[in-house]
Amino acid sequence: MRALIIVCLTVCAGVTQTGIATALGNSDQGAGCGLGKLAWSDYGGQKQIAPQVFMATTNATFGSQTFGISFGTSGCTNDGVIMKNKRIDLAARTFDSLKQEMAQGQGEHLTSLATLLGIAPEDQPVFFSMVQDRYTSLVSPDDAGPLMVLHAIEEAMGKHPILAKVAQPDTRRH
């Protein structure tokens, strides 16, 4: 009897989630990503309830979906929200040092920012040179705050022939 109740609750939860996903216009009603998706990917009929329950249960048991989404592993994609928050945090906490290093074209905080922006180590000297060359336009005379400077850096990267490949356009103002 207890097993039947658990199965019924699992089915109800799955149906509820499927209904919500359908209402929101999400055409993929599968388990998404994570260890569960990888482990059960060869199972036929992935849109059926049994494989979805197996995928979701595996993900929940191992916590792999949250980890995968956070770090872009296990078939998950990372939309950059975590990294965006980290670079905003870095710019805010180290703003005075970061401005000084931008003017010098080198430094520990500037290197950390380049890494958080997704700039490959071999392209970082180009980034350092760009921020140094454009320092006065990036750090405006009216003493813009860290978010404005970060936004200006991202805009400048988007227009740079080498750095544009890693620039992630963001239409929202910080």
N, C-alpha and C positions, 0 to 999 in steps of 0.2 A: 504494500500500500504506500509506503514511504517513497519508494522508487517511482511510483506512478505520479505522486504529487510533485516530485522534483522534475520529472519529464514534462508534466503539464505546465509548471511554472516556467521552465526553460522555453517551451514552445510559445507560451504567452509573451514572454519577454522578446523572443525573436520576432513574433508577429507585430508587436508594438513597435519595435525598432524599424522593421520593414515598412510599416505604415508611415512612420515619421519620415524615413528616408524618401519614400515615394512622395509624400506631401511637400517635401522640400525640393523635389525635382532631382534627386540624386539617382541616376540610372544604375550605378553600381551598388547593389545591395549586399555585396559580399563582406567578408570580414576585414577587407582593406589590406592590411599588411601585417608584418610581424612574423614570429616563429610559426604561429598557427597557420597563416596563409602559406608559408613556405612548406611546412610539413604536410599539409593536405592539398597542395596545389595539383597533384596528379589524380586526385579523386574526381571521378566523372560527375558532372552535374553540380558544379560549385554553387549554383544559385539555389539549389535545393536546401531544405532546412537542416538535414543531418550534417553535411560538410560545413555549413555555416556555424552550427553549434559546436562542432569539433574545433574549428578554427578559433572561434571566440573563446572557448574554454581553454584551449592551449595558450592563447594570448593572455588571458586573465591569470592563468596558473603561473606563468613565468614572467609576466609583466613586460613581455618583449615588445608589445605594440607601442607603449609609451616611450620606451627606450629608443625603439626604431624611429619613431616620429621625431624625437628630440635630436637624434644624431644622424638621421638619414640612412639607417641600416635596415636589414631584414626586409628589403623590398619597399620600405617606406620612403617618402620624400619629405624633405625638410623645407618648409616654405620660408625659412630664414628669420622667423620671428624671434627665436632665441638668440641668434647671432646679432640681429638688429638691436635687441635689448642690451646685449653685452657691449656693443660699440657705443650705444648711447650712454650707458653707465660709465664706460672708460672715459669718454669725452667729458662727461660731467665731473667725474672725480678727479681727473688729472688735467683739467683745462689749461691752467697756467703753464704747466710743464709741457703740455702738448703744443701750445702756441709757440713756446720758445724753441722746441725741437723742429716745428714746422719751419720756422725762420732759419734754422741751422741746416735743415735738410737731412737730419739724422737724429737718432735717439731711441731709447728703450720704449717710450710711450708711443712714438710714431710707428715703430716696428710692430708693436702690439696692435695698434689700430689697423695697420696694413693687413696683418694676419686676420683680424676680425672682419675686414672688408672682403676677404677672400682673395687677396692678391698673392700670387705665387711668389716664393722667395726670389726667383730669378727676375721677376718684374718689380720687386720692391724698390730697387734703385731708381727706376723710372718714376715710381710713385713719389719717392722722396724728393726727386728733382722737380716734379710737377708742383708739389705743395710749396716747395721753397720758391720756385719761380713765380707762383701765383699767390704768394702769401698775402700781399696787401689786398687783393680782391677777395680772398677767402676769409680773412679776418678783417672785416671792414673797419674803417676809422671810427665808426660810431660804437665800437666795442660790442659786437654781436656776441650772444651767448653760445654755449657749446653746441646746442642743437642746430642753430643757424649755421655755424661753421661746418658741422658734420654734413648738413644738407648741401652746403656750397661745395664741399669736397666731393660728395657723391655726384653732383651735377657736373663738376669739372671732369671727373673720371668718365662720365657718360659721353663726353665730347672728345676725350683723348683717344688717339688711334690705337694705342696698346691697351690702356686700362679700361676701355669701353667694354671689352669682352667679359669683365667681371663686375662691371657696374650694374647694380640692380635698381632700375628706375622705380621710384616710389612717388605716386601721385599725391599722397597725403603729405601735408606739412607736419613736421614733428611738433 
